Amino acid sequence: MKHKHLRPPLVVRALARPATLLLSAAMFSISLAQDWQLPKETQKFKPGPGAELATSNCLLCHSADYVSTQPPLTRTAWKATVDKMRVKYGAPISTNKLDELIDYLAATYGIRADARGR
C-alpha cells in the first residue's frame, strides 16, 4: 500500500489563507493603535546670532546633534549645503535669511579661522 503525503483537506487549505491574512491584518491594526511617540529632542543648537534660525529651519529635518557631529565646514561649504537643502530637498529657508543662517553655521559649526592655516 502506497502512502500518500498527508495533506489537510481542500476546505481547510482554502480557509487557511484568508484566516492567515485576517489575523495578520488584525495584528497590524493592533500595533498601529498603540500610542507611541518619538523621544523629545534634548540637544539644542549652540547659542549665538542665528541659532533661532537654525532651530526653526534645520530642526524640521535634522537634529541639532546631527549638525554638531558633522565635520567642520568652511563658509563656502555651509553655503553649498544650505543651498542644496533648499533646492534639492525643499527646505523652507527664506532667501533674506540665508546669509544669517550660513554665518551662524560657519561661525558655530565651521572651520575656525585659526585652524585654516594648519
C-alpha positions as CSV (number, residue, x, y, z in Angstrom):
1,M,0.0,0.0,0.0
2,K,1.4,3.3,-1.0
3,H,1.3,6.2,1.5
4,K,0.1,9.4,0.1
5,H,1.6,12.6,1.6
6,L,-0.7,13.6,4.4
7,R,-2.3,16.9,3.4
8,P,-5.1,18.8,5.0
9,P,-8.4,18.6,3.2
10,L,-9.0,21.1,0.4
11,V,-11.6,23.0,2.6
12,V,-9.0,23.5,5.3
13,R,-6.4,24.7,2.9
14,A,-8.8,27.1,1.2
15,L,-9.8,28.7,4.6
16,A,-6.2,28.9,5.9
17,R,-5.0,31.7,3.6
18,P,-7.9,34.1,4.3
19,A,-7.6,33.3,8.0
20,T,-3.9,34.0,8.0
21,L,-4.4,37.3,6.1
22,L,-7.1,38.3,8.5
23,L,-5.0,37.5,11.6
24,S,-2.1,39.4,10.1
25,A,-4.2,42.4,9.4
26,A,-5.7,42.4,12.9
27,M,-2.2,42.2,14.5
28,F,-1.0,45.1,12.2
29,S,-4.0,47.2,13.3
30,I,-3.3,46.5,16.9
31,S,0.3,47.6,16.5
32,L,-0.9,50.8,14.8
33,A,-3.3,51.5,17.6
34,Q,-0.6,51.6,20.2
35,D,0.1,55.1,21.4
36,W,3.9,55.8,20.9
37,Q,5.9,59.0,20.5
38,L,9.4,59.8,19.5
39,P,11.6,60.9,22.3
40,K,11.8,64.7,22.7
41,E,14.8,66.4,21.2
42,T,17.2,67.3,24.1
43,Q,20.1,68.6,22.1
44,K,20.0,72.3,21.1
45,F,22.0,74.4,18.7
46,K,24.8,76.3,20.3
47,P,23.8,79.8,21.3
48,G,24.7,82.7,19.0
49,P,23.3,85.1,16.5
50,G,21.2,82.9,14.1
51,A,20.7,80.0,16.5
52,E,16.9,80.6,16.4
53,L,17.0,80.4,12.6
54,A,18.8,77.1,12.7
55,T,16.3,75.8,15.2
56,S,13.3,76.9,13.1
57,N,14.7,75.7,9.8
58,C,17.2,72.9,10.3
59,L,15.3,71.0,13.0
60,L,12.5,70.4,10.6
61,C,14.6,67.5,9.2
62,H,17.8,67.2,11.3
63,S,18.6,67.0,15.0
64,A,20.9,69.6,16.4
65,D,23.1,66.6,17.4
66,Y,23.3,65.6,13.7
67,V,24.6,69.0,12.7
68,S,27.1,69.2,15.6
69,T,28.6,65.8,14.7
70,Q,29.4,66.7,11.1
71,P,32.9,67.6,10.1
72,P,33.6,71.3,10.4
73,L,32.9,73.1,7.1
74,T,34.1,76.4,5.6
75,R,31.5,79.1,5.0
76,T,31.5,78.3,1.3
77,A,30.8,74.6,2.1
78,W,28.0,75.6,4.5
79,K,26.5,77.8,1.8
80,A,26.6,74.9,-0.7
81,T,25.0,72.7,2.0
82,V,22.2,75.2,2.8
83,D,21.6,75.8,-1.0
84,K,21.3,72.0,-1.5
85,M,18.8,71.7,1.3
86,R,16.7,74.5,-0.2
87,V,16.9,73.5,-3.9
88,K,17.0,69.7,-3.8
89,Y,15.1,69.0,-0.6
90,G,12.7,71.9,-0.4
91,A,13.9,73.4,2.9
92,P,11.7,76.5,3.5
93,I,14.5,78.9,4.3
94,S,13.7,82.4,3.4
95,T,16.2,83.9,0.9
96,N,16.5,87.1,3.0
97,K,17.7,84.9,6.0
98,L,20.2,82.8,4.1
99,D,23.3,84.8,5.0
100,E,22.4,85.0,8.7
101,L,21.9,81.2,8.8
102,I,25.1,80.5,6.9
103,D,27.1,82.9,9.0
104,Y,25.7,81.1,12.2
105,L,26.6,77.6,10.9
106,A,30.0,78.7,9.7
107,A,30.8,80.5,13.0
108,T,29.4,77.8,15.3
109,Y,30.0,74.6,13.4
110,G,32.6,75.6,10.9
111,I,36.3,75.5,10.5
112,R,37.8,78.0,12.9
113,A,39.8,80.8,11.3
114,D,42.9,79.9,13.3
115,A,42.7,76.2,12.2
116,R,42.6,77.0,8.4
117,G,46.3,77.6,8.2
118,R,47.2,74.2,9.5
